Amino acid sequence: MRRYVYYRVAEGEVGACAEAARAVIASLPFGVELLRRPETRDGLATLMEVHQAPDEDAATDAEARLAAALAPWIVGKRHVERFVPL
């Protein structure tokens, strides 16, 4: 299963937010890719996590850990979408 989680961060805070995200990602037992849109809007950058979790419990745990760690930088809500292979 894959989860795609996206959120907005102030342009000047992207580095600190990414550093915090990478620290959590390094502790996870599966891969999470961290991406950003190349453009900003209203001074905000959009970041995305692509979770490749082995199961729903692992995905939920990782998403919760990242949400808690990144809360100080996120403007608005984290948006989560789930996809499974065809």
Buried (B, 14 or more C-beta within 10 A) or exposed (E): BBBBBBBBBBEEBBEBBBEBBEEBBEEBEEEBEBEBEEEBEEEBBBBBBBBBBEEEEBBBEBBEBBBEBBEEBBEEEBEBEBEEEE
